[in-house]
Amino acid sequence: MLKSMQKNGVRLSLFALFCTAAIVLTHFKTANTIEMQQQNKLSKLLDQMLPGGSYDNALSQSCRLVSSPLGDTKQHRIYLATQAGNTTGFVIETVAPDGYSGNIQLLAGITRDGIVHRVEVLEHHETPGLGDKIDRNKSDWLDHFSGRSGTTHWAVKKDGGEFDSFTGATITPRAVVKATKHVLDLVTTEPMMLMQAPKCEAK
């Protein structure tokens, strides 16, 4: 019986070793493909964030990092758009920390002269059927940010501003409006800080 148990133990060990080796091999074979797919997805998203023809560089290759000016200690990526060497816009990752169900991860594309071109929600956990209308798959609410500038009254209509809120859900849109305004203020008041921010580390 002892010999049988030993044999089974060896078999299980060999099986586990084989499975581990297979997983490691699969990871090495697919890692480059996955990274390439992620880079392609990022490039396509970034290409939507600023007006076409307003830059001639590859946005995904112009990554820089900023932290405290966005109101928290986390580092956020920004992408500088340039044309003939001159900065024409910024695509900035930020977070609305005061969503109804926690952080709302955002991406904002803002031209050098302080015009919001596009806002995207990258991740959220808002209530289905209420706060999740910030998702482009649920509504066109995010389109209302396009063309806005510092002259806009950046608040939801319930607070006397220009942005619609959702029936039964004011906290979520209020958080997104506030975070976008924060990024816009950063572009209009601290453009040199953004342009001189340290570059992202190469992978």
Backbone as ProteinMPNN parsed JSONL, in Angstrom:
{"seq_chain_A": "MLKSMQKNGVRLSLFALFCTAAIVLTHFKTANTIEMQQQNKLSKLLDQMLPGGSYDNALSQSCRLVSSPLGDTKQHRIYLATQAGNTTGFVIETVAPDGYSGNIQLLAGITRDGIVHRVEVLEHHETPGLGDKIDRNKSDWLDHFSGRSGTTHWAVKKDGGEFDSFTGATITPRAVVKATKHVLDLVTTEPMMLMQAPKCEAK", "coords_chain_A": {"N_chain_A": [[0.83, -1.208, 0.0], [1.98, 1.201, 0.738], [3.879, 1.538, -1.268], [2.167, 1.897, -3.417], [0.952, 4.313, -2.748], [3.184, 5.953, -2.87], [3.796, 5.79, -5.588], [1.506, 6.983, -6.682], [1.847, 9.524, -5.614], [4.15, 10.382, -6.924], [3.226, 10.368, -9.545], [1.253, 12.382, -9.38], [2.879, 14.55, -8.774], [4.459, 14.724, -11.068], [2.45, 15.273, -12.909], [1.543, 17.753, -11.991], [3.872, 19.232, -12.391], [4.091, 19.079, -15.162], [1.756, 20.473, -15.928], [2.333, 23.018, -14.875], [4.589, 23.696, -16.381], [3.408, 23.794, -18.903], [1.665, 25.965, -18.605], [3.471, 28.068, -18.13], [4.896, 28.038, -20.555], [2.837, 28.647, -22.356], [2.237, 31.227, -21.48], [4.62, 32.62, -22.14], [4.51, 32.399, -24.9], [2.233, 33.825, -25.573], [2.411, 36.327, -24.399], [3.671, 38.506, -25.762], [1.862, 38.843, -27.864], [-0.503, 39.542, -26.518], [0.315, 41.946, -25.302], [0.775, 43.475, -27.578], [-1.826, 43.62, -28.633], [-3.06, 45.089, -26.595], [-1.669, 47.495, -26.822], [-2.479, 48.277, -29.381], [-5.214, 48.638, -28.94], [-5.12, 50.751, -27.109], [-3.934, 52.726, -28.718], [-5.922, 53.123, -30.671], [-7.987, 54.14, -29.079], [-6.802, 56.494, -28.073], [-6.524, 57.913, -30.439], [-9.053, 58.87, -30.864], [-9.427, 60.881, -29.111], [-8.663, 63.512, -29.568], [-8.969, 66.238, -31.948], [-8.938, 65.155, -35.336], [-6.062, 65.457, -37.395], [-4.906, 67.396, -35.875], [-2.515, 66.847, -34.737], [0.729, 65.32, -35.232], [2.197, 63.301, -34.178], [2.804, 60.074, -32.58], [0.551, 59.326, -30.253], [0.513, 57.349, -28.245], [3.16, 56.949, -27.802], [4.037, 59.12, -26.466], [3.904, 59.361, -23.722], [3.574, 60.656, -20.409], [3.97, 61.295, -16.865], [1.922, 62.409, -14.213], [1.038, 63.515, -10.906], [0.204, 64.633, -7.983], [-1.083, 67.161, -8.788], [-3.556, 66.35, -9.773], [-5.088, 65.841, -7.646], [-4.741, 63.601, -6.027], [-2.58, 60.982, -4.742], [-1.822, 59.153, -6.562], [-0.124, 58.238, -9.555], [-0.795, 59.516, -12.766], [-1.297, 58.9, -16.212], [-0.41, 61.019, -18.911], [-0.794, 62.098, -22.264], [0.987, 63.694, -24.707], [0.05, 65.684, -27.397], [1.464, 66.669, -30.409], [2.39, 68.922, -33.055], [4.462, 69.481, -35.677], [6.397, 69.728, -33.747], [5.294, 71.402, -31.827], [3.216, 71.638, -28.962], [-0.105, 70.595, -29.109], [-2.252, 69.545, -27.816], [-3.682, 67.593, -25.076], [-4.044, 64.382, -23.678], [-5.466, 63.037, -20.955], [-5.337, 60.879, -18.187], [-7.479, 60.436, -15.448], [-9.178, 60.437, -12.232], [-12.389, 60.246, -10.838], [-13.027, 60.489, -7.64], [-15.279, 60.462, -6.132], [-17.543, 59.052, -6.946], [-20.77, 57.397, -6.917], [-20.511, 54.699, -6.322], [-17.832, 54.451, -5.779], [-14.481, 54.92, -7.139], [-14.244, 56.482, -10.352], [-12.806, 55.896, -13.32], [-11.308, 57.973, -15.686], [-10.756, 59.385, -18.983], [-9.603, 62.168, -20.599], [-9.649, 64.276, -23.399], [-8.138, 67.179, -24.345], [-7.713, 70.212, -26.026], [-4.856, 72.33, -26.763], [-5.646, 74.968, -26.474], [-7.577, 74.85, -24.567], [-10.071, 73.501, -24.984], [-12.45, 71.049, -24.543], [-12.365, 68.008, -26.141], [-13.142, 65.311, -26.075], [-14.471, 62.963, -23.756], [-13.925, 60.006, -21.976], [-15.108, 57.175, -20.176], [-13.222, 54.968, -18.472], [-13.366, 52.986, -16.536], [-15.776, 51.925, -14.179], [-18.046, 51.508, -11.362], [-20.69, 51.984, -11.089], [-24.226, 52.131, -10.275], [-26.24, 49.827, -12.001], [-28.552, 50.812, -14.485], [-28.938, 53.286, -13.397], [-26.607, 55.157, -12.374], [-24.894, 54.107, -14.287], [-25.229, 55.274, -16.733], [-23.234, 56.856, -17.568], [-21.715, 55.34, -19.131], [-20.795, 54.793, -22.461], [-22.058, 52.816, -23.872], [-24.523, 52.814, -22.792], [-25.715, 55.349, -22.897], [-25.695, 58.63, -24.534], [-24.568, 60.564, -22.965], [-21.95, 61.426, -22.355], [-21.21, 62.786, -24.631], [-21.92, 65.398, -24.313], [-19.85, 66.8, -23.252], [-18.115, 67.536, -25.232], [-16.57, 70.208, -26.908], [-16.77, 71.953, -24.827], [-15.513, 74.501, -22.588], [-13.496, 76.724, -20.522], [-15.379, 78.667, -20.091], [-17.741, 77.454, -19.682], [-20.374, 76.636, -17.399], [-19.486, 74.655, -15.044], [-21.156, 72.371, -13.747], [-23.799, 70.184, -12.641], [-27.206, 70.523, -13.754], [-28.933, 70.576, -11.599], [-27.415, 71.795, -9.705], [-27.247, 74.276, -10.691], [-25.752, 74.369, -12.992], [-24.671, 73.408, -16.371], [-24.939, 70.802, -17.178], [-26.77, 67.825, -17.713], [-28.258, 65.745, -15.248], [-28.913, 62.402, -14.035], [-32.034, 60.721, -13.83], [-32.849, 60.083, -10.596], [-30.204, 59.761, -9.95], [-27.78, 61.703, -9.143], [-25.278, 61.998, -8.047], [-23.312, 60.55, -9.479], [-23.043, 61.787, -12.194], [-22.343, 64.335, -11.293], [-19.856, 63.868, -10.104], [-18.288, 63.125, -12.33], [-18.391, 65.436, -13.916], [-17.124, 67.261, -12.207], [-14.52, 66.137, -11.993], [-13.656, 66.266, -14.655], [-13.642, 69.02, -15.073], [-11.602, 69.676, -13.321], [-9.359, 68.594, -14.627], [-9.418, 70.124, -16.971], [-8.916, 72.672, -15.894], [-6.312, 72.244, -15.094], [-4.984, 71.983, -17.535], [-5.334, 74.549, -18.602], [-4.134, 76.218, -16.726], [-1.692, 75.115, -15.924], [-0.009, 74.302, -18.164], [2.738, 74.095, -18.875], [3.81, 72.593, -16.804], [2.639, 70.137, -17.338], [3.749, 69.561, -19.845], [6.391, 69.291, -19.194], [6.5, 67.15, -17.535], [7.75, 64.057, -16.118], [8.784, 61.395, -18.27], [6.986, 58.397, -19.084], [8.062, 55.185, -17.988], [9.78, 53.054, -20.183], [8.478, 49.999, -21.411]], "CA_chain_A": [[0.0, 0.0, 0.0], [2.895, 2.336, 0.803], [4.444, 1.708, -2.609], [1.101, 2.437, -4.27], [0.804, 5.728, -2.406], [4.365, 6.64, -3.389], [3.633, 5.878, -7.042], [0.493, 8.005, -6.954], [2.444, 10.818, -5.297], [5.07, 10.719, -8.026], [2.406, 10.693, -10.714], [0.643, 13.691, -9.159], [3.945, 15.552, -8.863], [4.81, 14.863, -12.48], [1.324, 15.922, -13.577], [1.572, 19.168, -11.602], [5.032, 19.821, -13.062], [3.738, 19.206, -16.575], [0.773, 21.559, -16.058], [3.033, 24.284, -14.629], [5.429, 23.958, -17.548], [2.52, 24.159, -20.009], [1.168, 27.322, -18.34], [4.595, 28.991, -18.338], [5.171, 28.078, -21.984], [1.736, 29.388, -22.988], [2.403, 32.644, -21.13], [5.696, 33.2, -22.936], [4.115, 32.441, -26.296], [1.132, 34.772, -25.804], [2.658, 37.614, -23.742], [3.915, 39.543, -26.766], [0.62, 39.063, -28.61], [-1.422, 40.273, -25.635], [0.824, 43.312, -25.16], [0.551, 44.153, -28.854], [-3.258, 43.895, -28.716], [-3.339, 46.17, -25.659], [-1.133, 48.723, -27.401], [-3.349, 48.645, -30.499], [-6.454, 49.14, -28.35], [-4.816, 52.064, -26.557], [-3.707, 53.661, -29.823], [-7.219, 53.432, -31.282], [-8.72, 54.996, -28.154], [-6.15, 57.801, -28.047], [-6.778, 58.587, -31.714], [-10.388, 59.465, -30.829], [-9.529, 61.835, -28.009], [-8.366, 64.871, -30.018], [-9.401, 66.431, -33.345], [-8.101, 64.598, -36.38], [-5.251, 66.438, -38.09], [-4.37, 68.409, -34.954], [-1.204, 66.406, -34.256], [1.403, 64.437, -36.178], [2.998, 62.319, -33.447], [2.096, 58.893, -32.07], [0.194, 59.665, -28.873], [0.867, 56.279, -27.312], [4.591, 57.015, -27.561], [4.357, 60.414, -25.846], [3.353, 59.243, -22.368], [4.243, 61.274, -19.267], [3.295, 60.987, -15.606], [1.669, 63.477, -13.243], [0.384, 62.943, -9.723], [-0.522, 65.474, -7.035], [-1.988, 68.181, -9.336], [-4.869, 65.796, -10.06], [-5.857, 65.73, -6.416], [-4.474, 62.404, -5.237], [-1.169, 60.613, -4.747], [-1.588, 58.198, -7.634], [0.398, 58.794, -10.797], [-1.701, 59.395, -13.9], [-0.651, 59.082, -17.51], [-0.878, 62.019, -19.86], [-0.208, 61.915, -23.587], [1.131, 64.992, -25.346], [-0.14, 65.752, -28.843], [2.288, 67.73, -30.986], [2.404, 69.08, -34.507], [5.692, 70.204, -36.022], [7.139, 69.962, -32.519], [4.554, 72.255, -30.895], [2.137, 70.943, -28.259], [-1.435, 71.007, -29.571], [-3.313, 68.988, -26.975], [-3.338, 66.666, -24.005], [-4.988, 63.331, -23.305], [-5.098, 62.868, -19.549], [-6.06, 59.94, -17.343], [-7.756, 60.951, -14.112], [-10.16, 59.648, -11.498], [-13.399, 60.923, -10.024], [-13.025, 59.639, -6.45], [-16.535, 60.608, -5.388], [-18.68, 58.404, -7.586], [-21.697, 56.787, -5.963], [-20.0, 53.378, -5.939], [-16.37, 54.453, -5.737], [-13.718, 55.627, -8.167], [-14.604, 56.414, -11.773], [-11.594, 56.162, -14.09], [-11.657, 58.797, -16.844], [-9.767, 59.832, -19.948], [-10.096, 63.42, -21.189], [-8.845, 64.864, -24.465], [-8.323, 68.626, -24.29], [-6.786, 70.896, -26.921], [-3.926, 73.262, -26.105], [-6.341, 76.216, -26.16], [-8.544, 74.65, -23.504], [-11.373, 73.017, -25.433], [-12.624, 69.603, -24.347], [-12.794, 67.338, -27.371], [-13.829, 64.046, -25.793], [-14.283, 62.346, -22.439], [-14.262, 58.585, -21.952], [-15.058, 56.481, -18.892], [-12.445, 53.747, -18.649], [-13.827, 51.965, -15.585], [-16.665, 52.416, -13.12], [-18.835, 50.485, -10.667], [-21.923, 52.667, -10.742], [-25.425, 51.291, -10.207], [-26.895, 49.545, -13.278], [-29.851, 51.44, -14.687], [-28.924, 54.645, -12.837], [-25.333, 55.823, -12.616], [-24.11, 53.556, -15.405], [-25.483, 56.017, -17.968], [-21.976, 57.462, -17.992], [-21.134, 54.389, -20.083], [-21.231, 55.091, -23.828], [-22.947, 51.75, -24.32], [-25.825, 53.016, -22.163], [-26.301, 56.633, -23.304], [-24.777, 59.564, -25.192], [-24.349, 61.657, -22.021], [-20.575, 61.921, -22.442], [-21.069, 63.668, -25.794], [-22.19, 66.776, -23.913], [-18.603, 67.452, -22.859], [-17.387, 67.984, -26.421], [-16.684, 71.628, -27.222], [-16.849, 72.766, -23.604], [-14.286, 75.217, -22.245], [-13.52, 77.362, -19.217], [-16.546, 79.546, -19.96], [-18.881, 76.614, -19.321], [-20.681, 76.536, -15.969], [-19.193, 73.243, -14.817], [-21.946, 71.741, -12.681], [-25.044, 69.62, -13.152], [-28.285, 71.518, -13.721], [-29.491, 70.629, -10.25], [-26.567, 72.712, -8.951], [-27.189, 75.533, -11.424], [-24.821, 74.263, -14.109], [-25.138, 73.172, -17.732], [-24.937, 69.381, -17.507], [-27.895, 67.023, -17.242], [-28.014, 64.619, -14.331], [-29.762, 61.256, -14.369], [-33.173, 60.549, -12.925], [-32.526, 59.247, -9.442], [-28.753, 59.593, -9.769], [-27.068, 62.968, -9.365], [-23.911, 61.895, -7.542], [-22.406, 60.065, -10.527], [-22.685, 62.833, -13.16], [-21.675, 65.427, -10.582], [-18.46, 63.465, -9.919], [-17.599, 63.154, -13.628], [-18.27, 66.849, -14.299], [-16.116, 67.861, -11.337], [-13.198, 65.619, -12.346], [-13.295, 66.798, -15.97], [-13.312, 70.434, -14.856], [-10.294, 69.704, -12.669], [-8.359, 68.362, -15.67], [-9.424, 71.305, -17.835], [-8.212, 73.729, -15.166], [-4.894, 71.905, -15.114], [-4.486, 72.297, -18.879], [-5.344, 75.995, -18.848], [-3.313, 76.956, -15.761], [-0.373, 74.509, -15.735], [0.406, 73.545, -19.354], [4.176, 73.822, -18.87], [4.038, 71.484, -15.884], [2.266, 68.914, -18.042], [4.695, 69.315, -20.931], [7.701, 68.968, -18.629], [6.357, 66.007, -16.62], [8.66, 62.961, -16.469], [8.271, 60.424, -19.226], [6.675, 57.054, -18.587], [9.147, 54.242, -18.202], [9.569, 52.145, -21.318], [8.272, 48.6, -20.997]], "C_chain_A": [[0.87, 1.266, 0.0], [3.494, 2.628, -0.566], [3.423, 2.321, -3.556], [0.916, 3.929, -4.021], [1.98, 6.541, -2.956], [4.262, 6.836, -4.907], [2.628, 6.957, -7.412], [1.03, 9.403, -6.676], [3.37, 11.289, -6.393], [4.286, 11.134, -9.261], [1.781, 12.076, -10.594], [1.676, 14.813, -9.286], [4.327, 15.805, -10.307], [3.71, 15.59, -13.247], [1.314, 17.425, -13.272], [2.722, 19.89, -12.297], [4.743, 20.055, -14.536], [2.775, 20.372, -16.795], [1.431, 22.924, -15.876], [3.878, 24.671, -15.828], [4.578, 24.418, -18.735], [2.013, 25.584, -19.845], [2.261, 28.352, -18.607], [4.889, 29.145, -19.829], [4.101, 28.874, -22.732], [1.855, 30.881, -22.718], [3.469, 33.295, -21.997], [5.305, 33.337, -24.401], [3.08, 33.529, -26.578], [1.391, 36.164, -25.246], [2.84, 38.74, -24.747], [2.654, 39.878, -27.55], [-0.366, 39.883, -27.795], [-0.985, 41.722, -25.496], [0.583, 44.114, -26.43], [-0.92, 44.524, -29.019], [-3.644, 45.046, -27.799], [-2.846, 47.502, -26.208], [-1.998, 49.207, -28.565], [-4.668, 49.237, -29.999], [-6.257, 50.54, -27.794], [-4.652, 53.09, -27.669], [-5.017, 54.076, -30.487], [-8.031, 54.37, -30.401], [-8.121, 56.402, -28.153], [-6.438, 58.594, -29.314], [-8.155, 59.246, -31.769], [-10.472, 60.673, -29.905], [-9.265, 63.29, -28.397], [-8.764, 65.012, -31.48], [-8.411, 65.833, -34.344], [-7.336, 65.7, -37.106], [-4.638, 67.489, -37.19], [-3.009, 68.011, -34.382], [-0.602, 65.433, -35.269], [2.312, 63.415, -35.48], [2.145, 61.133, -33.032], [1.801, 59.124, -30.589], [0.648, 58.605, -27.876], [2.355, 56.275, -26.968], [5.008, 58.301, -26.859], [3.84, 60.482, -24.41], [4.232, 59.936, -21.332], [3.412, 61.007, -18.022], [3.138, 62.233, -14.746], [0.936, 62.858, -12.055], [-0.409, 63.977, -8.953], [-1.42, 66.54, -7.657], [-3.387, 67.663, -9.653], [-5.631, 65.454, -8.78], [-5.675, 64.46, -5.626], [-2.987, 62.063, -5.351], [-0.826, 59.62, -5.847], [-1.02, 58.907, -8.856], [-0.579, 58.513, -11.94], [-0.928, 59.636, -15.191], [-1.27, 60.261, -18.257], [-0.146, 61.766, -21.172], [-0.195, 63.272, -24.286], [0.929, 64.861, -26.849], [0.684, 66.918, -29.374], [2.138, 67.757, -32.502], [3.58, 69.988, -34.846], [6.456, 70.592, -34.758], [6.441, 70.824, -31.486], [3.401, 71.481, -30.268], [0.782, 71.494, -28.679], [-2.567, 70.463, -28.71], [-2.787, 67.996, -25.968], [-4.443, 65.619, -23.878], [-4.566, 62.879, -21.913], [-5.986, 61.837, -18.859], [-6.297, 60.602, -15.983], [-8.81, 60.08, -13.454], [-11.118, 60.588, -10.783], [-13.557, 60.06, -8.774], [-14.36, 59.589, -5.717], [-17.746, 60.098, -6.164], [-19.569, 57.732, -6.541], [-21.168, 55.453, -5.444], [-18.477, 53.31, -5.977], [-15.742, 55.211, -6.893], [-14.277, 55.418, -9.564], [-13.36, 56.815, -12.55], [-11.974, 56.853, -15.404], [-10.459, 59.06, -17.738], [-10.349, 61.06, -20.635], [-9.123, 63.929, -22.234], [-9.147, 66.349, -24.561], [-7.281, 69.3, -25.17], [-5.942, 71.899, -26.141], [-4.612, 74.574, -25.716], [-7.514, 76.017, -25.208], [-9.944, 74.294, -23.932], [-11.433, 71.503, -25.233], [-13.11, 68.988, -25.654], [-13.593, 66.071, -27.077], [-13.505, 63.597, -24.375], [-14.723, 60.889, -22.532], [-14.204, 58.067, -20.516], [-14.357, 55.149, -19.127], [-12.934, 52.618, -17.746], [-14.726, 52.613, -14.541], [-17.414, 51.242, -12.501], [-20.176, 51.083, -10.253], [-23.136, 51.752, -10.898], [-26.05, 51.076, -11.587], [-28.275, 50.184, -13.352], [-29.944, 52.852, -14.149], [-27.618, 55.332, -13.221], [-24.557, 55.304, -13.808], [-24.416, 54.224, -16.743], [-24.271, 56.839, -18.392], [-21.246, 56.564, -18.987], [-21.677, 54.69, -21.477], [-22.158, 54.019, -24.397], [-24.368, 51.924, -23.784], [-26.511, 54.308, -22.617], [-25.249, 57.492, -23.99], [-24.411, 60.735, -24.277], [-22.953, 62.259, -22.137], [-20.363, 62.868, -23.616], [-21.252, 65.132, -25.421], [-20.949, 67.52, -23.422], [-17.866, 68.055, -24.053], [-17.651, 69.459, -26.706], [-16.758, 72.536, -26.013], [-15.492, 73.387, -23.288], [-14.412, 75.825, -20.856], [-14.71, 78.268, -19.01], [-17.814, 78.772, -19.606], [-19.112, 76.668, -17.81], [-20.617, 75.056, -15.616], [-19.895, 72.707, -13.57], [-23.164, 71.111, -13.337], [-26.151, 70.659, -12.976], [-28.923, 71.651, -12.344], [-28.709, 71.598, -9.369], [-26.402, 74.053, -9.674], [-26.255, 75.533, -12.616], [-25.477, 73.911, -15.423], [-25.261, 71.699, -18.103], [-26.143, 68.665, -16.906], [-27.416, 66.025, -16.189], [-28.959, 63.5, -14.745], [-30.905, 61.17, -13.367], [-32.797, 59.594, -11.8], [-31.047, 59.07, -9.182], [-28.035, 60.887, -10.14], [-25.6, 62.862, -8.986], [-22.941, 61.513, -8.654], [-22.06, 61.149, -11.541], [-21.973, 64.016, -12.511], [-20.179, 65.117, -10.426], [-17.675, 63.549, -11.221], [-17.387, 64.593, -14.095], [-17.15, 67.511, -13.499], [-14.706, 67.422, -11.727], [-12.729, 66.162, -13.7], [-12.905, 68.265, -15.872], [-11.928, 70.572, -14.228], [-9.184, 69.531, -13.708], [-8.271, 69.569, -16.602], [-8.681, 72.464, -17.17], [-6.705, 73.501, -15.194], [-4.269, 72.269, -16.462], [-4.364, 73.804, -19.078], [-4.423, 76.767, -17.904], [-1.888, 76.42, -15.623], [0.106, 73.738, -16.97], [1.891, 73.197, -19.362], [4.51, 72.67, -17.93], [3.718, 70.159, -16.555], [3.296, 68.561, -19.112], [6.065, 68.882, -20.414], [7.648, 67.798, -17.654], [7.283, 64.878, -17.056], [7.99, 61.943, -17.397], [7.962, 59.093, -18.541], [7.861, 56.13, -18.869], [8.796, 53.309, -19.345], [9.413, 50.732, -20.802], [9.272, 47.698, -21.662]], "O_chain_A": [[0.543, 2.262, -0.646], [3.608, 3.781, -0.981], [3.762, 3.158, -4.393], [0.746, 4.711, -4.957], [1.806, 7.659, -3.44], [4.593, 7.897, -5.436], [2.854, 7.745, -8.33], [0.721, 10.352, -7.397], [3.372, 12.467, -6.751], [4.623, 12.107, -9.934], [1.768, 12.851, -11.551], [1.391, 15.88, -9.831], [4.499, 16.95, -10.726], [3.986, 16.412, -14.12], [1.108, 18.253, -14.159], [2.568, 21.028, -12.741], [5.101, 21.092, -15.093], [2.946, 21.162, -17.723], [1.141, 23.868, -16.612], [3.888, 25.829, -16.245], [4.973, 25.315, -19.479], [1.934, 26.334, -20.819], [2.013, 29.382, -19.233], [5.106, 30.258, -20.309], [4.409, 29.668, -23.621], [1.61, 31.704, -23.601], [3.263, 34.386, -22.529], [5.72, 34.283, -25.07], [3.043, 34.091, -27.673], [0.664, 37.1, -25.581], [2.238, 39.806, -24.608], [2.398, 41.041, -27.865], [-0.992, 40.809, -28.312], [-1.813, 42.63, -25.564], [0.23, 45.292, -26.37], [-1.234, 45.617, -29.491], [-4.46, 45.889, -28.171], [-3.524, 48.52, -26.077], [-2.224, 50.408, -28.717], [-5.174, 50.209, -30.558], [-7.105, 51.414, -27.974], [-5.173, 54.201, -27.572], [-5.201, 55.245, -30.827], [-8.687, 55.285, -30.898], [-8.853, 57.389, -28.225], [-6.58, 59.815, -29.264], [-8.4, 60.091, -32.631], [-11.464, 61.401, -29.912], [-9.604, 64.203, -27.644], [-8.887, 64.009, -32.183], [-7.198, 65.99, -34.204], [-7.896, 66.756, -37.399], [-3.93, 68.377, -37.663], [-2.416, 68.773, -33.618], [-1.315, 64.809, -36.055], [3.108, 62.743, -36.137], [0.918, 61.176, -33.119], [2.716, 59.117, -29.766], [1.116, 58.933, -26.785], [2.769, 55.678, -25.974], [6.2, 58.549, -26.676], [3.395, 61.532, -23.947], [5.458, 59.828, -21.362], [2.276, 60.543, -18.118], [4.077, 63.009, -14.567], [0.297, 61.814, -12.18], [-1.588, 64.183, -9.241], [-2.474, 66.816, -7.082], [-4.317, 68.458, -9.789], [-6.7, 64.846, -8.834], [-6.383, 64.247, -4.641], [-2.229, 62.79, -5.994], [0.343, 59.285, -6.038], [-1.392, 60.042, -9.154], [-1.115, 57.412, -12.06], [-0.023, 60.468, -15.246], [-2.484, 60.467, -18.237], [0.984, 61.278, -21.181], [-1.233, 63.915, -24.438], [1.56, 64.026, -27.498], [0.608, 68.027, -28.847], [1.806, 66.755, -33.135], [3.674, 71.115, -34.361], [7.084, 71.65, -34.702], [6.943, 70.969, -30.371], [2.69, 70.752, -30.96], [0.543, 72.699, -28.616], [-3.716, 70.877, -28.862], [-1.619, 67.608, -25.993], [-5.629, 65.938, -23.961], [-3.45, 62.398, -21.717], [-7.213, 61.903, -18.93], [-5.404, 61.253, -15.44], [-9.279, 59.106, -14.042], [-10.709, 61.593, -10.2], [-14.169, 58.994, -8.846], [-14.553, 58.786, -4.804], [-18.842, 60.648, -6.05], [-19.146, 57.527, -5.403], [-21.351, 55.116, -4.274], [-17.902, 52.242, -6.182], [-16.388, 56.036, -7.541], [-14.724, 54.326, -9.916], [-12.907, 57.955, -12.448], [-12.844, 56.382, -16.138], [-9.308, 58.972, -17.312], [-11.448, 61.01, -21.187], [-7.919, 64.006, -21.989], [-10.284, 66.737, -24.828], [-6.093, 68.993, -25.07], [-6.27, 72.267, -25.012], [-4.214, 75.22, -24.747], [-8.349, 76.908, -25.055], [-10.913, 74.735, -23.313], [-10.561, 70.773, -25.704], [-14.135, 69.394, -26.203], [-14.592, 65.789, -27.739], [-12.406, 63.824, -23.869], [-15.771, 60.584, -23.101], [-13.346, 58.48, -19.736], [-14.838, 54.307, -19.886], [-12.921, 51.449, -18.131], [-14.458, 53.723, -14.079], [-17.419, 50.135, -13.039], [-20.728, 50.738, -9.208], [-23.069, 50.725, -11.574], [-26.358, 52.048, -12.276], [-29.062, 50.107, -12.409], [-30.923, 53.55, -14.412], [-27.531, 55.998, -14.252], [-23.653, 55.981, -14.297], [-23.915, 53.787, -17.779], [-24.28, 57.452, -19.459], [-20.272, 56.984, -19.612], [-22.887, 54.827, -21.654], [-22.949, 54.291, -25.299], [-25.3, 51.272, -24.253], [-27.737, 54.362, -22.711], [-24.07, 57.142, -24.027], [-23.99, 61.786, -24.76], [-22.793, 63.475, -22.028], [-19.43, 63.672, -23.598], [-20.785, 66.015, -26.14], [-20.994, 68.731, -23.202], [-17.078, 68.986, -23.891], [-18.799, 69.903, -26.741], [-16.804, 73.758, -26.154], [-14.451, 72.858, -23.677], [-15.324, 75.485, -20.102], [-15.029, 78.613, -17.873], [-18.838, 79.367, -19.271], [-18.158, 76.739, -17.034], [-21.561, 74.303, -15.855], [-19.306, 72.606, -12.493], [-23.521, 71.465, -14.461], [-26.041, 71.563, -12.147], [-29.397, 72.725, -11.975], [-29.247, 72.155, -8.412], [-25.54, 74.859, -9.324], [-25.991, 76.587, -13.194], [-26.684, 74.084, -15.591], [-25.649, 71.377, -19.227], [-26.489, 68.872, -15.743], [-26.291, 65.53, -16.255], [-29.718, 63.645, -15.703], [-30.745, 61.512, -12.195], [-32.466, 58.434, -12.041], [-30.662, 58.312, -8.291], [-27.725, 61.128, -11.306], [-24.764, 63.567, -9.551], [-21.86, 62.094, -8.759], [-20.876, 61.419, -11.742], [-21.097, 64.628, -13.122], [-19.339, 66.0, -10.596], [-16.527, 63.992, -11.225], [-16.321, 64.929, -14.611], [-16.326, 68.237, -14.057], [-13.795, 68.248, -11.785], [-11.552, 66.48, -13.873], [-11.949, 68.703, -16.512], [-11.174, 71.484, -14.568], [-8.182, 70.245, -13.67], [-7.176, 69.988, -16.978], [-7.901, 73.157, -17.823], [-5.924, 74.446, -15.303], [-3.158, 72.797, -16.518], [-3.388, 74.277, -19.662], [-3.975, 77.862, -18.246], [-0.978, 77.162, -15.253], [0.585, 72.613, -16.829], [2.265, 72.114, -19.811], [5.391, 71.862, -18.223], [4.432, 69.173, -16.369], [3.67, 67.397, -19.263], [6.809, 68.191, -21.111], [8.651, 67.487, -17.011], [7.574, 64.749, -18.245], [6.791, 61.681, -17.303], [8.595, 58.721, -17.553], [8.565, 56.287, -19.867], [7.666, 52.836, -19.46], [10.112, 50.31, -19.881], [9.256, 46.488, -21.438]]}, "name": "protein", "num_of_chains": 1, "seq": "MLKSMQKNGVRLSLFALFCTAAIVLTHFKTANTIEMQQQNKLSKLLDQMLPGGSYDNALSQSCRLVSSPLGDTKQHRIYLATQAGNTTGFVIETVAPDGYSGNIQLLAGITRDGIVHRVEVLEHHETPGLGDKIDRNKSDWLDHFSGRSGTTHWAVKKDGGEFDSFTGATITPRAVVKATKHVLDLVTTEPMMLMQAPKCEAK"}
